[in-house]
Amino acid sequence: MSADESLTKAEGLLTRLEAARARLEQTDEPDQAIEVLQELADLAKEIEAELQRARRATEADAADA
């Protein structure tokens, strides 16, 4: 996967993270809040992984140049 593809995927995940955060702010139910918090944690991990992929792809491209 290229750096641009990873960054595009990370941007999509960030949009999902922002939507989940908005849902968290709107809920008054503890169980739903816990579910949304877990979703936020999972999305944050996915975003971090995509950013790492993008960095590795960029470093590989620089090494090839």
C-alpha positions in Angstrom: 0.0 0.0 0.0 1.4 3.4 -0.9 1.8 6.3 1.5 -1.1 8.2 -0.1 -3.4 5.2 0.2 -2.6 4.8 3.8 -3.1 8.5 4.5 -6.5 8.4 2.6 -7.5 5.4 4.7 -6.4 7.2 7.9 -8.5 10.3 7.0 -11.5 8.1 6.5 -10.9 6.5 9.9 -10.5 9.9 11.4 -13.9 10.9 10.1 -15.4 7.8 11.7 -13.6 8.6 15.0 -15.0 12.1 15.0 -18.5 10.7 14.4 -18.1 8.3 17.3 -16.9 11.1 19.5 -20.0 13.1 18.7 -22.2 10.0 19.6 -20.3 9.8 22.9 -21.1 13.4 23.7 -24.8 12.8 23.0 -25.3 9.7 25.0 -26.5 9.5 28.6 -26.5 5.7 28.8 -23.4 4.2 30.5 -23.5 1.0 28.5 -23.7 2.9 25.2 -20.9 5.2 26.3 -18.7 2.2 27.1 -19.3 0.7 23.6 -18.5 4.1 21.9 -15.3 4.4 24.0 -14.2 1.0 22.8 -15.0 2.0 19.2 -12.9 5.1 19.7 -10.0 3.1 21.1 -10.2 0.7 18.2 -10.3 3.5 15.6 -7.4 5.2 17.2 -5.3 2.0 16.9 -6.3 1.6 13.3 -5.4 5.3 12.6 -2.0 4.8 14.2 -1.4 1.6 12.2 -2.2 3.5 8.9 0.1 6.4 9.8 2.9 3.9 10.6 2.3 2.2 7.1 2.4 5.6 5.5 5.7 6.5 7.2 7.3 3.2 6.2 6.1 3.6 2.6 7.5 7.1 2.5 10.8 5.9 4.0 11.0 3.1 1.5 10.4 5.5 -1.4 13.1 7.8 -0.1 15.5 5.0 0.1 14.8 3.9 -3.5 15.3 7.4 -4.8 
